[in-house]
């Protein structure tokens, strides 16, 4: 917390927060008595007009998130957008930011980076998303959940090749951890370990001339066939590569019959 943040929260008429219980602990630590209201993805449509009414009346509304910076993969965008459209002044207070904090200590190039938020839950959609960024010449930064970490790292290895990567966990907290290695090494480590605890940021080095190239069709299919049926493997790889499903399915059948 900065002095400016403390002053802003203390001087606001109301604080809109994801979880009032979480924010109450923060306010208590700094002896701030400002009233709070819950504003999250489940009640946003109902609460947004009420908050906008208060803003129109000249009140100061402070928007906070449970962790990190509001609007960075957190609810709040629509409220800010609506306030701007209503000619209400919006000011951002710099604070903790997981992507930039992780990038600063990762040891990967920082001159260009792409923050892509959370990857899709399903492997097919995840492969498609990764495919769309595999040629980006910048460090890639993702949020990921602990239970999907191993599968996501494997998909990154399949699509992006064996690039240098870092898994950052519990940033700025007591059990902060940075695990560095190649995507293949990290995928194997987390596949053989219990899911890690805490919030996770995955950083992947940029594509360059020395980086491993994305694997070819057969390599993609072999990896997919180890984890799913021929039909699902063909569909997944077809999405990831943009090649026709019929072509990929035929190749998957051949590889499956050869026991590859």
C-alpha positions, 0 to 999 in steps of 0.5 A: 500500500502506498501513502496515496492509496491509503489517502484515496481509500480513506477519502472515498465515499464508498469502496467497491470491492470483489469481496468485502471481507477481504477488503475489510482486513486491508482497511482495518490494518490502516484504520480506514472506516470507509463503507464498502460494497461488493462489486464482482462479476456475479452482481456487476449488472445490478450494482453498476447503475447504482455506482454510476448514480453516486458518481454522477452526484459527485461522490468518490468511488474507489474500485479495488480488487482482492489481489493485484491491480484492478482490471488486470484479469479482474472485474471492473472494466465495464464500470470504468468504461461506463464512467468514462462514457458518462464523462466521469474522471477516472484515475488509476493508482499504481500498485502491485501487478503480477505480470510486471513483478514476475517479468522483472525477476524472471530473467527473460527479455523485458523490452517487449512482452505480451500479457495474454491473461488466462489461457482457455480451460479446454486443451483444444481452445488453449492450443488455438490461442497458443498457436495465434501467438507462437510467432510473436517476438516478445516474452509471453506472460500468462496467468494459470490455475494450479490444477491446469498448470501441468497441462498448459505447460505441455500444450505450450511445449507442443505449440511453442517448442522447447523455449526457456520459461519461468513459473512464478508463484505467490509473488510478494508473499512469504512462499514466493517461488520462481522455477526456471527451465525449458518448457519441456522440463517444467511440463514434466516437473509439474506433471510428476508433482502435486499441483502447486499452491497459490496464484501462478504466472507463467512466462515464456521466452520470445521466439527467435532464430535460436529457439526451438521451432514448433513441432511438426504435425506428426509430433503434435499428433503423437503427443495428443494421442498419448492423452486422448482418443484418435478423434479428439487428437485429430480435432485438437491438432487441427485447431492448433495448426489450422490444417483440415480435420480430414487430413489430420484425422487420416494421419492420426489413424495411420500413426495410431495403427503404427503404434507411434 
